[in-house]
Amino acid sequence: MKILIPIDGSRKSLQALRYAVNFAEKIDSQVVVLNVQIESDVTIIEPISWDAPVLKERAEKVFSLAKKELEGSKVNVEYKMLQGNPAREIIKYADSQKFDLVVIGAHGLSGIKEFLLGSVANKVSRHSMVPTLIVK
């Protein structure tokens, strides 16, 4: 089984990560931890290249939190960074890479914006062809 775990560094995303990895240990699954960097989060005067080190540094900080959470885990985890709209990129990646399951936290870092515009988890669960488990 192939499990995709999108994380943004929020408490809920790390909780979903722990849940998914505990599940993956029981069924010997392949796990990919995904972080999607948003271009609009970068505040600079000039346009930024998607290959900019600042985006990779932000992803590495999130992955560092994930690695800390997974200390002692026996699951082999792959880490992947994408850029763009989080829901769209998660859906596209999950579908194109033929994942069997997406495990995602109910709420991420976007707070009230997420409440007003609809959560990434909600969009992924509604539009992805891959079954989605939302961890509350």
C-alpha positions in Angstrom: 0.0 0.0 0.0 1.2 3.5 -0.9 0.2 6.3 1.6 0.6 10.0 1.0 0.8 12.3 4.0 0.7 16.0 3.2 2.0 18.2 6.0 2.5 21.9 6.6 4.1 21.8 10.0 0.9 22.4 11.9 0.0 20.4 15.0 -2.9 18.7 13.1 -0.7 17.8 10.2 1.9 16.2 12.5 -0.9 14.4 14.3 -2.0 13.0 11.0 1.6 12.0 10.2 1.9 10.0 13.5 -1.5 8.3 12.9 -0.6 7.3 9.3 2.9 6.0 10.2 1.5 3.9 13.0 -1.0 2.5 10.5 1.8 2.0 7.9 3.9 0.1 10.4 1.1 -2.5 10.8 0.6 -3.1 7.1 4.2 -2.6 5.8 3.3 0.4 3.6 5.3 2.8 1.4 5.0 6.3 2.9 5.6 9.7 1.2 5.5 12.9 3.3 4.6 15.8 1.0 5.0 19.5 1.7 3.5 22.1 -0.7 5.2 25.5 -0.7 3.0 28.4 -1.6 4.5 31.2 -3.8 2.4 33.9 -2.2 4.0 33.2 1.2 7.2 34.6 0.0 7.2 38.4 0.5 9.9 40.0 -1.5 10.1 42.9 -3.9 11.2 41.0 -7.0 9.5 37.9 -8.4 10.9 34.7 -7.0 11.9 31.6 -8.9 10.3 28.3 -7.8 13.8 27.0 -7.3 14.6 29.7 -4.8 16.5 28.4 -1.7 13.9 30.1 0.6 11.2 27.7 -0.5 13.4 24.7 -0.1 14.5 25.9 3.4 10.9 26.2 4.4 10.1 22.7 3.3 13.2 21.4 5.1 12.0 23.0 8.3 8.7 21.2 8.0 10.5 17.9 7.1 12.7 18.4 10.2 9.6 18.5 12.4 8.3 15.3 10.6 11.6 13.5 11.1 11.5 14.4 14.8 8.0 13.0 15.1 9.1 9.8 13.4 12.1 9.1 15.5 12.1 5.3 16.3 9.7 4.5 13.5 10.4 1.5 11.4 8.7 2.8 8.3 10.8 3.9 5.4 9.7 7.5 4.6 10.3 9.5 1.4 10.0 13.3 1.5 8.7 15.3 -1.4 8.3 19.1 -1.9 6.0 20.6 -4.5 5.0 24.2 -5.2 1.7 25.8 -5.9 -1.8 25.6 -4.6 -1.7 23.0 -1.8 -5.1 21.3 -2.5 -4.5 21.2 -6.2 -0.9 19.9 -5.9 -1.9 17.2 -3.4 -4.7 16.0 -5.6 -2.6 16.0 -8.7 0.3 14.2 -7.1 -1.9 11.6 -5.3 -3.8 10.8 -8.5 -0.8 10.7 -10.8 1.4 8.7 -8.5 -1.3 6.1 -7.9 -1.4 6.4 -4.1 -3.8 4.0 -2.3 -4.6 6.5 0.6 -4.1 10.1 1.5 -3.9 10.8 5.3 -4.3 14.5 6.1 -4.9 16.7 9.1 -8.3 18.4 9.5 -6.8 21.9 9.8 -3.5 23.3 8.8 -1.7 26.6 9.3 -4.1 28.9 7.5 -6.5 29.3 10.4 -9.5 31.7 9.7 -8.6 31.9 6.0 -9.1 28.1 5.9 -12.5 28.4 7.6 -13.7 31.1 5.1 -12.4 29.5 1.9 -12.7 25.8 2.7 -10.0 23.6 4.0 -7.3 21.9 2.0 -8.4 18.6 3.6 -12.0 19.2 2.5 -10.9 20.0 -1.1 -8.6 17.0 -1.3 -11.3 14.6 0.1 -13.9 15.9 -2.3 -11.9 16.1 -5.5 -9.2 13.4 -5.3 -9.8 10.0 -6.8 -7.7 8.6 -4.0 -9.5 7.7 -0.7 -8.7 10.3 1.9 -8.6 9.9 5.7 -8.9 13.2 7.6 -7.4 13.1 11.1 -9.2 15.4 13.5 
